[in-house]
Amino acid sequence: MVASSIIVKADINVSHLDSQQYLHLTDVIALDSEEPAEHFALRLLCWTLFRHDILGDNKFQLGRASNSSELPDLFVKRGDAQYEHWVEVDNFLPERLEKAEAKSEHVWLFYTDPEKVSKLLKNINKHPRLQMVELSPQLIHLLANHTGKNISWNVMIDADQINVAADDIYLESKFQMHHPLTVPLLDLIH
């Protein structure tokens, strides 16, 4: 653990209504003090969106979000050097996307700012392993304002709708998924 880390305890209940799956996720996370609250909130929300139990023994792990980290923001390892799922939040630099596509079967980008990823979205058919999920910036902003050293969320996912109860707030938002036309949507969210 780095000296500039903050310890965060996350306790999250997730209900996937479409598939009738219910998860209880808990983790103690060493959060880099340099990581913006909105980036962390988006990373944590992405962790809740995936249906973990269909992955068998392999589970999604939160990576260490720092500029110097080689790890993705969230991942499922296939071996020492390969990934089954590589997840980034916010932005995908071209060299990082190239690396992800070379090392992983499935590559995901969760984002809130369509302008940041507009070029990538226009060229999504050139990236057959990439799936993109657009979330509401307002949702992430409000969740970021309610993150602290103890996080307790209740998340409900139904079709393209996500609801989050955190502390004394209740948030509702839609999300949209994009994928290459030549590849069927890999649906780990519903």
Secondary structure, DSSP 8 states (H G I E B T S, - for coil): --TTEEEEEEEEEEEETTTTEEEEEEEEEEEETTS-HHHHHHHHHHHHHS-GGGGTT---EE---STT--S-SEEEESSSS-EEEEEEES---HHHHHHHHHHEEEEEEEES-TTTTHHHHHTGGG-TTEEEEEE-HHHHHHHHHT--SEEEEEEEEETTEEEEEETTEEEEEEEEEE--TTS----S--
